[in-house]
Amino acid sequence: MNKILIAVLFSLLFAGGAQAHKASDSFLYWDDTHEDAPGRLDIALVDLARVIALDGDNDGQLLWSELVNQRGSIIGYLASRVQIMSGDLACTTSWRMAGLSRHSDGNYLVVEFRPDCFDPARAPSALSYNLFFDEDPMHRALVMTRTEGGDRLTVLGPDQQNLAFMDTPSLWQTAGEFIWEGMVHLWIGYDHMLFLLALLLPAAVRRERGQWVVENDLPKAVKDVALIVTAFTAAHSVTLVIATLGVVRLPIEWVETFIALSIVAVAINIIWPFLGTRRYLVGFGFGLIHGFGFASVLSDFLVGTSSLLVALASFNLGVELAQLAVVVGVVPVIFLLRNQWVYQQVILPVGVVAIIATGSFWVWERVPL
């Protein structure tokens, strides 16, 4: 049994590997009041490069001319994976590369599209989306649809690839989609996961005077964990809201760098508590920065939509539910292993070093030059 628990903890410590993975998202806009080009698709260049060789000279620099040279391949890929329907009729769609846009995680190719459904009396009724799912099952398309009846938000993924333009989802449906989106963004946001793990590791074993001291007062430990998680939640909820609403925005490059620095600092604090022993204050302080990171998913997408508050609250709830799942999965394992020699002398110190090394690599990788 102990061997299984040790294996589980090792997998939690090192699941993220060396690379921090930002969720793969595209942004799809449909506005049927724009007759010339009612559709717009923003695709991350890093995602597009997985399926099409964009960097023609392999110099690591992607130029607009190289995208133009691959126009046929890009349009062909889109046309084969995104289809507009009018009833049972597949519409012929015109695609135009319209330029580049900047989202929180990098450059995106902007492609405008206009369907021709042959019969002017037959308006487009549905869209089928199947980009990148073969390469990344976690890819999502965040969709904003505007019609004369108002706007709506939804999320398309491998399990839900079709969007009916005339359907009006209930608030519960929108909430459910964005709750799941928030959960996914925490679970595959390895930097946030690693930070949370670094906060939780000392819950059962702490460093005092050069020695590992086991915490046997379970109520006290539970209280400490509750305070840490509550403080972290409260802090990143505040900055998630104000950043998404546009009240305060920080350059995402610096936010990502400070998130990586927070991981290093909290991991060092396990061995040398230079930040103090009140870890809930540490969780709150750094949680403010992490909230700006969570907001990067939504800040460019939700502004001006009637479903903003529902989507924002639901996304935040999804983050908290995913965070709670991490706590429920990690803390019992730590407590069951806290008296084991292999945990105190191997897993914990090696885990701390691995977290520091990973966080330091991310700092080096992300710091703006």
Secondary structure, 3 states (H helix, E strand, C coil): CHHHHHHHHHHHHHCCCCCCCCCCEEEEEEECCCCCCCEEEEEEHHHHHHHCCCCCCCCCCCCHHHHHHCHHHHHHHHHHHEEEEECCEECEEEEEEEEEEEECCEEEEEEEEEEECCCCCCCCCEEEECCCCCCCCCCEEEEEEEECCEEEEEEEECCECEEECCCCCCHHHHHHHHHHHHHHHHHCCHHHHHHHHHHHHHHCEEEECCEEEECCCHHHHHHHHHHHHHHHHHHHHHHHHHHHCCCCCCCHHHHHHHHHHHHHHHHHHHHCCCCCCCHHHHHHHHHHHHHHHHHCCCCCCCCCCCCHHHHHHHHHHHHHHHHHHHHHHHHHHHHHHCCCHHHHHHHHHHHHHHHHHHHHHHHHHHCCC
